């Protein structure tokens, strides 16, 4: 078999439905093999390699099934660094097939070889942003590399894997067979020990104000139903990271939302007043812990901590746990639910006083924020946009969010109704993920509406996505949050540097405040690509525009003019050392 045939047949065997990739002289041999399996493996070619990676990342987040990307030697593969870093940071898996110079030319400085430290050294570029990189140098090395690559992607904490192929291997032949199938996502589910479960039950017995904090691990293990049953059985509130949103019912009064600077007030209040935190499948980064400032989001070590994660490296990274458990989130939730039922120590009244306190914080927060959700203004208030989309978009919508100030608003107020339906670049905060990822989401769920909410800056970085949507007839909708600025960074300048705005807004001619604001006509750009395009400047027109875009089932860009001077109300804090951190706009820290 040719090396390319081995790869193509293994993709078929693993039921990989898509390869997202861009042609180059280094991968034409692989493209030829994909031609022979085109009825089973679809090749989708976006206009940029970074987009291919974001599409594969988003596809996995929706389906929990890895697909592959294909890039050529040199710049094409180098463009994958951003999307691989994004996927690794958020525990998302895909196989990045990169091409390299032929083995006969290695270390001779042929076209597009990196050779300063080692021959054909491109895997060293990707090593920090993948779980593992394989570089077979002979066709007979491909079967083992392929099987190990697929196993590595989905075992333990998922993540992207690189297969770097010297391009002569695509055409060279060897007497080999397609390797045995690799495991699929969820085949390995480690469990908690009986001893550790007993410790958790004892901590729950002693606690008066416990809370769950859940993240992407719950989403990846599809533990939402088990976690929901567990929280309801105990009557406990649940704090969610952005990648854990949708795993528990968003309209439940015990679902508190996100925590940290731009989290919801009830979440921060519960976090800093709790006496026990059961953390399942998430970590305590600076944004979800108010930069680890005591009393703003958490009060460790005075608050006791049960930390459950499939990755042992995350246990105790920032807060030493009272009990640390390496386990699959779904298995742990089911085990703990069974242990609680067996103990017969908890009933509806066990934490009733704590639930009343949480309900009071909900009411305070609603009184503070709700009036602005119905405000009719031009330009449009951010709260109005979130609220309108919540009303107009159907329950099964998949929301693909890019990095930017708009993401802060959605972290704080969006209520996803299903798991795997709110896609975020959380760990790496990559601009372009939301813009490009919606294409992969639409391929993963062709019958569901897929909507990207993206900033004007992020969309301008990656506007070619509209071409791809038109080419492949993908009815994606992009809602451009147009505030004529890199709004999140402009807000930092206003909040931490006395409003000394510089390099963070878009002007035509005279730069800086007082100049003429500038952005391209995004709706006209969409129409030039063959898609639908609309511009919305009035609050009352937004709902109808979004409803029409969904009804038409065509690629569409909606340019929405947003009031960039309205900022998300902080309820925690965030520090950019050594700049002093700010106090919350609503609520106060509380140190146990």
C-alpha positions in Angstrom: 0.0 0.0 0.0 1.0 3.6 -0.5 1.4 5.6 2.7 -1.4 7.8 1.6 -3.7 4.8 1.2 -2.8 3.5 4.7 -3.8 6.9 6.1 -7.0 7.2 4.0 -8.2 3.6 4.8 -7.5 4.2 8.5 -9.7 7.3 8.4 -12.4 5.3 6.8 -12.0 2.5 9.5 -12.2 5.1 12.3 -15.4 6.5 10.7 -13.8 10.0 10.3 -16.4 11.8 8.2 -14.4 14.9 7.3 -10.9 16.1 6.5 -10.6 19.9 6.7 -7.5 21.0 4.7 -5.8 23.1 2.1 -3.8 21.8 -0.8 -0.1 22.3 -1.3 2.8 20.7 -3.2 3.6 18.6 -0.1 0.2 17.0 0.2 -1.1 16.4 -3.3 -0.3 12.7 -2.9 -2.6 12.5 0.1 -5.3 14.5 -1.8 -5.1 11.8 -4.5 -5.8 9.0 -1.9 -8.7 11.0 -0.4 -10.2 11.1 -3.9 -10.5 7.3 -3.8 -12.5 7.4 -0.5 -14.5 10.6 -1.2 -17.8 8.7 -0.7 -16.8 8.0 2.9 -14.4 10.9 3.9 -15.4 14.4 2.8 -12.7 16.9 2.0 -13.7 20.4 3.0 -11.3 23.2 2.0 -11.6 26.5 3.8 -9.6 29.5 2.7 -7.1 29.4 5.6 -5.4 26.6 7.6 -6.1 28.2 10.9 -9.8 28.0 10.0 -9.5 24.3 9.2 -8.2 23.6 12.7 -10.9 25.7 14.4 -13.5 23.8 12.3 -12.1 20.4 13.5 -12.0 21.7 17.1 -15.6 22.8 17.0 -16.8 19.6 15.3 -15.3 17.6 18.2 -16.9 19.9 20.8 -20.3 19.2 19.2 -20.0 15.5 18.4 -17.2 14.3 20.7 -15.8 12.5 17.6 -12.4 13.6 16.2 -11.9 14.5 12.6 -8.7 15.4 10.8 -7.0 18.3 9.1 -4.5 18.2 6.3 -1.9 20.9 5.5 1.2 21.1 3.3 4.8 21.7 4.2 5.9 25.1 5.6 3.5 28.0 6.0 0.3 25.9 5.6 1.2 23.8 8.6 2.6 26.8 10.6 -0.8 28.4 10.3 -2.2 25.5 12.4 -0.3 26.6 15.6 -3.2 28.9 16.7 -5.9 26.4 16.3 -3.9 23.6 17.9 -3.1 25.8 20.9 -6.8 26.6 21.2 -7.9 22.9 21.1 -5.2 21.8 23.5 -6.1 24.6 26.0 -9.8 23.5 25.9 -9.3 19.7 25.8 -10.6 19.3 22.3 -9.3 16.6 19.9 -8.4 16.4 16.2 -5.7 14.8 14.1 -3.5 17.4 12.5 -1.8 15.7 9.5 1.1 18.0 8.5 3.4 17.4 5.6 7.1 17.7 5.6 10.0 17.5 3.2 10.9 14.1 1.7 13.3 11.9 3.7 15.8 11.9 0.9 16.2 15.6 1.2 16.2 16.1 4.9 18.9 18.3 6.3 19.8 19.6 2.9 17.7 22.8 3.3 15.2 22.0 0.6 12.1 24.2 0.1 10.4 24.8 3.4 12.5 22.6 5.7 13.2 23.7 9.2 16.6 22.3 9.9 18.6 24.6 12.2 18.4 22.3 15.2 17.2 19.0 13.7 16.3 17.7 10.3 12.7 18.3 9.2 12.1 19.8 12.7 8.6 21.0 12.3 7.2 18.8 15.1 9.3 20.9 17.5 7.2 23.9 16.5 4.0 22.0 17.4 5.2 20.1 20.4 3.9 22.7 23.0 0.4 22.8 21.4 -0.3 19.1 20.9 -0.6 16.0 23.2 1.9 14.2 21.0 3.6 14.5 17.7 4.5 11.5 15.5 6.9 11.7 12.6 7.1 8.3 10.8 10.0 8.2 8.3 8.9 5.0 6.5 5.6 3.7 5.2 5.8 0.7 7.5 5.9 3.1 10.5 2.5 4.6 9.6 0.2 1.9 11.0 1.5 2.1 14.5 1.7 5.9 14.5 -1.9 6.1 13.3 -3.3 3.8 15.9 -1.3 5.5 18.7 -2.4 8.9 17.4 -6.1 8.1 17.6 -5.7 6.4 21.0 -3.8 9.4 22.4 -6.4 11.9 21.2 -9.3 10.5 23.1 -7.7 8.8 26.1 -7.6 10.6 29.5 -7.9 14.3 28.9 -8.7 14.8 25.1 -6.4 16.8 23.0 -5.1 17.3 19.4 -2.3 15.1 18.0 0.1 15.8 15.2 1.0 13.3 12.5 3.9 14.9 10.5 4.4 13.0 7.2 7.4 13.4 4.9 5.6 13.8 1.6 7.5 11.0 -0.2 5.6 8.6 2.2 2.3 9.5 0.5 3.5 7.9 -2.7 6.0 5.2 -1.5 4.7 1.7 -1.0 5.3 -1.0 1.6 3.8 -4.4 2.4 1.6 -3.2 5.3 -1.9 -3.7 6.6 -4.4 -1.1 8.0 -3.9 -1.3 11.7 -6.6 -2.5 14.2 -9.2 0.1 15.2 -8.3 2.6 17.9 -10.5 3.3 20.9 -13.3 5.8 20.8 -14.1 8.7 23.1 -15.3 7.4 26.5 -13.9 3.9 26.2 -11.7 4.6 29.3 -13.6 5.9 32.3 -11.5 5.7 35.6 -13.5 5.7 38.8 -13.1 7.0 42.3 -12.1 4.7 45.1 -14.6 3.7 47.7 -12.4 5.3 50.3 -12.5 8.7 48.5 -16.2 8.5 48.0 -16.6 7.9 51.7 -14.5 11.0 52.4 -16.7 13.1 50.1 -19.9 11.9 51.8 -18.4 12.8 55.2 -17.5 16.3 54.0 -21.1 16.8 52.7 -22.5 15.7 56.1 -20.3 18.3 57.9 -21.1 21.1 55.3 -23.9 23.6 55.6 -23.2 25.6 52.4 -21.8 23.3 49.7 -21.7 24.1 46.0 -20.7 22.3 42.8 -18.3 24.0 40.3 -18.4 22.2 36.9 -16.5 22.6 33.7 -15.6 21.1 30.3 -14.8 17.7 31.9 -18.6 17.4 32.6 -19.4 18.3 29.0 -16.7 15.9 27.6 -17.8 12.9 29.7 -21.5 13.8 28.9 -22.2 13.8 32.6 -24.9 16.5 32.5 -27.8 14.2 33.4 -25.8 12.5 36.2 -24.7 15.9 37.6 -28.2 17.3 37.4 -29.6 14.3 39.3 -26.9 14.6 41.9 -27.4 18.4 42.4 -31.2 17.9 42.7 -30.9 15.0 45.0 -28.8 17.1 47.4 -30.5 20.4 46.5 -27.2 22.1 45.8 -26.4 25.1 43.6 -24.1 24.7 40.6 -21.5 27.2 39.3 -20.5 26.6 35.7 -17.5 27.5 33.7 -18.2 28.7 30.1 -17.4 25.2 28.7 -19.6 23.6 31.3 -22.6 25.7 30.5 -25.7 23.8 29.3 -24.9 20.6 31.4 -27.4 21.6 34.0 -30.8 23.3 33.4 -30.1 27.0 32.8 -33.5 28.1 34.1 -33.1 26.3 37.4 -32.7 28.8 40.3 -29.8 26.6 41.6 -27.9 27.1 38.3 -25.8 30.1 39.2 -23.8 30.7 36.0 -20.2 31.6 35.7 -17.8 32.9 38.4 -15.0 35.5 38.4 -14.7 39.1 37.3 -17.4 38.8 34.6 -19.4 36.1 36.3 -22.9 36.4 37.7 -23.3 37.9 41.2 -25.0 34.7 42.7 -22.1 32.6 41.5 -19.4 34.8 43.1 -21.5 35.1 46.3 -22.0 31.3 46.5 -18.3 30.7 45.8 -17.0 33.1 48.5 -19.6 32.0 51.2 -19.5 28.3 50.6 -17.9 26.0 53.2 -17.4 23.1 50.7 -16.7 23.2 46.9 -17.1 20.1 44.9 -15.2 20.9 41.6 -15.9 18.5 38.8 -14.0 18.6 35.5 -12.7 22.2 35.7 -9.8 24.2 36.9 -9.1 27.4 38.8 -7.6 29.7 36.2 -7.2 33.5 36.9 -10.6 34.4 35.3 -12.6 31.9 37.2 -10.9 32.7 40.5 -10.7 36.5 40.4 -6.9 36.2 40.0 -6.8 34.1 43.1 -7.6 37.1 45.3 -9.1 35.7 48.6 -12.8 36.6 49.1 -13.6 37.7 45.6 -14.6 34.3 44.2 -13.3 31.7 46.6 -12.0 31.4 50.1 -9.5 28.5 50.0 -8.0 27.0 52.1 -10.7 27.8 54.7 -13.3 26.5 52.3 -12.9 22.7 51.9 -12.3 21.5 48.4 -13.1 18.2 46.6 -11.4 18.4 43.2 -12.3 15.7 40.6 -10.6 15.6 37.2 -9.4 13.0 34.7 -6.1 14.8 34.5 -4.0 14.4 37.6 -1.9 17.5 36.7 -4.9 19.7 37.4 -5.4 18.5 41.0 -3.9 21.1 43.3 -2.5 23.2 40.6 -3.7 26.4 42.3 -5.7 25.3 45.4 -4.6 22.2 47.4 -7.7 19.9 47.6 -9.0 18.4 50.8 -9.7 15.4 48.7 -8.3 15.0 45.1 -9.8 12.4 42.9 -8.6 11.3 39.4 -11.8 10.0 37.8 -14.1 10.4 34.8 -16.8 13.0 35.7 -19.8 10.9 34.7 -18.6 7.9 36.6 -17.8 10.0 39.7 -21.3 11.7 39.7 -23.0 8.3 39.4 -20.8 6.8 42.1 -21.5 9.8 44.5 -25.2 9.6 43.8 -25.3 5.9 44.7 -23.2 6.6 47.8 -25.6 9.3 49.0 -28.6 7.1 48.4 -27.0 4.4 50.4 -26.1 6.7 53.3 -29.7 7.9 53.5 -28.5 11.0 55.3 -29.7 13.8 53.0 -33.2 15.0 52.3 -34.9 18.1 50.9 -34.4 20.1 54.0 -30.7 19.4 54.5 -29.5 22.5 52.8 -32.8 24.5 52.7 -31.4 27.5 54.4 -28.5 27.7 52.0 -30.8 27.5 49.0 -32.9 30.4 50.4 -29.7 32.5 50.8 -28.8 31.8 47.1 -32.3 32.7 46.0 -31.9 36.0 47.7 -28.7 36.7 45.7 -30.5 35.8 42.5 -33.2 38.4 43.3 -30.7 41.1 44.1 -28.9 40.5 40.8 -32.1 40.5 38.8 -33.2 43.8 40.3 -29.8 45.3 39.3 -29.5 44.1 35.7 -33.0 43.4 34.4 -34.1 47.0 33.6 -31.4 47.4 30.9 -32.4 44.2 29.0 -35.5 46.0 27.5 -33.9 49.4 26.9 -34.5 50.6 23.4 -31.4 52.6 22.3 -29.3 53.5 19.2 -26.6 52.1 19.2 -28.0 49.0 20.8 -27.2 48.1 24.4 -25.3 44.8 24.9 -27.9 43.4 27.3 -30.6 43.9 24.8 -28.7 41.9 22.2 -28.2 38.9 24.6 -31.8 39.0 25.7 -33.2 39.2 22.1 -31.0 36.3 21.0 -32.2 34.3 24.0 -35.8 34.9 22.9 -35.4 34.4 19.2 -32.9 31.6 18.9 -34.4 28.1 19.3 -33.6 25.7 22.1 -31.4 23.6 19.9 -29.2 26.4 18.6 -25.4 26.0 18.7 -23.7 29.2 19.6 -20.1 29.7 18.5 -18.5 32.6 20.4 -15.3 34.4 19.5 -13.0 36.2 21.9 -13.9 39.7 22.7 -16.0 41.9 25.0 -19.2 40.3 23.6 -18.0 37.0 25.1 -18.0 38.6 28.6 -21.6 39.5 28.2 -22.6 36.0 27.1 -20.6 34.4 29.9 -22.5 36.6 32.3 -26.0 36.3 30.9 -26.4 33.6 28.3 -28.4 30.5 29.3 -27.7 27.5 26.9 -30.5 24.9 27.0 -28.4 22.0 25.9 -24.8 20.7 26.5 -22.3 21.0 23.8 -24.1 24.0 22.4 -22.0 27.0 23.7 -18.6 26.9 22.0 -15.9 29.1 23.6 -12.2 29.6 23.2 -11.8 29.7 26.9 -8.3 28.6 27.8 -6.5 30.4 24.9 -9.0 33.0 24.0 -8.3 32.9 20.3 -9.8 35.4 17.9 -11.1 33.5 14.9 -12.3 30.4 16.8 -15.9 31.5 16.9 -15.9 32.9 13.4 -14.4 29.7 11.9 -15.7 27.2 14.4 -19.3 27.7 13.4 -18.6 26.0 10.1 -17.4 22.9 11.9 -20.4 23.0 14.2 -22.8 23.2 11.2 -21.1 20.1 9.6 -21.4 18.3 13.0 -25.0 19.2 13.4 -26.4 19.9 9.9 -30.1 20.0 11.1 -29.5 22.5 13.9 -29.2 26.3 13.6 -25.6 27.4 14.1 -25.0 31.0 15.0 -21.6 32.7 15.6 -21.5 35.9 17.7 -18.2 37.6 17.0 -16.5 40.9 17.4 -15.9 43.3 14.5 -12.2 42.8 15.1 -12.3 39.0 15.1 -14.5 38.9 12.0 -12.2 41.2 10.1 -9.3 38.8 10.9 -11.2 35.9 9.3 -13.8 37.2 6.8 -13.1 34.4 4.3 -15.4 32.1 6.3 -18.3 33.5 4.3 -16.8 32.2 1.1 -16.5 28.7 2.6 -20.1 28.7 3.8 -21.3 29.7 0.3 -19.2 27.1 -1.4 -20.4 24.2 0.8 -23.9 25.6 1.3 -23.7 25.9 5.1 -26.5 28.0 6.5 -24.4 29.6 9.2 -25.3 33.0 10.7 -22.6 35.4 11.9 -23.8 38.2 14.2 -21.0 40.8 14.2 -20.8 42.7 17.5 -19.8 46.0 15.9 -18.5 48.5 18.4 -15.8 49.9 16.1 -13.1 48.8 18.5 -11.0 46.0 20.1 -13.6 46.6 22.8 -12.3 44.3 25.5 -8.9 46.0 25.4 -10.3 49.4 25.1 -12.3 48.7 28.3 -9.1 47.8 30.0 -7.5 51.1 29.0 -10.6 53.0 30.3 -10.6 51.0 33.6 -6.9 50.7 34.4 -5.2 53.5 32.5 -7.5 56.5 33.0 -9.1 56.3 29.6 -5.8 56.8 27.7 -7.2 55.1 24.6 -4.5 54.3 22.0 -4.5 51.6 19.3 -7.8 50.0 20.5 -10.5 51.6 18.3 -11.0 51.9 14.6 -10.9 55.3 13.0 -10.6 56.7 9.5 -8.0 59.4 9.0 -7.6 61.2 12.3 -6.8 58.5 14.9 -8.0 58.6 18.5 -11.1 59.9 20.2 -12.9 62.5 18.1 -12.0 60.9 14.8 -14.5 59.3 12.5 -15.2 55.7 13.5 -14.6 53.2 10.7 -15.4 49.6 9.8 -16.1 48.0 6.5 -19.7 47.3 5.4 -19.9 43.8 6.7 -23.3 43.2 5.1 -22.0 44.3 1.7 -19.0 41.9 2.1 -21.4 39.0 2.8 -23.5 39.9 -0.3 -20.3 40.1 -2.4 -19.5 36.5 -1.3 -23.0 35.3 -2.3 -24.4 35.3 1.2 -27.2 37.3 2.8 -26.2 40.5 4.6 -28.1 42.8 6.9 -27.2 45.9 9.0 -29.0 46.5 12.2 -28.7 49.9 14.1 -32.0 50.0 15.9 -32.9 47.7 18.9 -36.4 47.0 17.6 -35.1 45.6 14.3 -32.7 43.0 15.7 -35.2 40.2 16.5 -36.8 40.2 13.0 -33.4 40.2 11.3 -32.2 37.2 13.3 -35.5 35.3 12.7 -35.3 36.0 9.0 -31.7 34.7 8.8 -32.7 31.5 10.5 -35.8 31.1 8.4 -33.9 31.5 5.1 -31.4 28.8 5.9 -28.6 30.5 3.9 -25.2 31.9 5.0 -25.9 35.3 6.5 -23.9 38.1 8.2 -25.8 40.5 10.4 -23.9 43.7 11.3 -25.2 44.9 14.6 -24.1 48.3 15.9 -23.5 48.0 19.6 -22.9 50.7 22.2 -19.2 50.2 23.1 -19.4 52.5 26.1 -21.6 50.1 28.1 -19.4 47.6 29.9 -20.2 44.3 31.7 -20.8 44.8 35.4 -18.0 43.1 37.3 -19.0 41.0 40.2 -15.5 39.6 41.0 -12.1 41.0 40.0 -9.2 40.4 37.6 -5.6 41.6 37.9 -3.0 42.3 35.2 0.0 42.3 37.5 1.4 44.6 38.6 -1.5 46.9 37.9 -3.8 46.9 41.0 -7.1 45.0 40.6 -10.4 46.8 40.6 -13.2 46.3 43.1 -16.5 44.7 41.9 -19.1 47.0 40.3 -21.8 45.0 42.1 -21.3 43.2 45.3 -18.4 43.1 47.7 -15.7 40.5 48.6 -16.2 38.4 51.7 -13.3 36.7 53.4 -14.2 33.7 55.5 
